[in-house]
Amino acid sequence: QGAREDRMATLPEAKLYIDGVVRRAAGDRLYDNIGPWTADLVGQAADATPADVDAAIAAARRAFDATDWPTNKDKRVALVAKLLNVQPPAANPDNTSEKRQ
């Protein structure tokens, strides 16, 4: 169990990204994230409330209606690439998402 705690200590704090702001879920709720290959606890994720979801949906709608987000493919690709640099996919040979690139 000590190894699990050591590994969890290196993961970033679980937060939501809503309307350009990184923040905790309402009520600071979290849930355990269990790795599908090993069933080990690999971290925790922010447990969004209905209010968090409503805020995210409203922000997405504004971005869609008021920006070039829906038509600017290059911008979307650049942002996804930036996200991958911040949080790369898990290094697992069975991870099929890495094989799709």
Residue pairs with C-beta under 8 A, 6 or more apart in sequence:
4 40
4 41
7 42
8 41
8 42
8 43
8 44
11 42
11 43
11 44
12 87
14 30
14 43
14 44
14 45
14 46
15 22
15 23
15 24
15 25
15 46
16 22
16 23
16 24
16 25
16 46
16 48
16 52
16 56
18 52
18 55
18 56
18 59
19 55
19 56
19 58
19 59
19 62
20 59
24 46
25 46
25 47
25 48
25 49
25 52
26 48
26 49
26 51
26 52
27 49
29 46
29 47
29 49
30 44
30 45
30 46
30 47
31 44
31 45
31 47
32 41
32 43
32 44
33 41
33 42
33 43
33 44
33 45
34 40
34 41
34 42
35 41
35 42
37 92
37 94
46 52
48 56
63 69
64 70
68 75
69 75
69 76
89 95
89 97
89 98
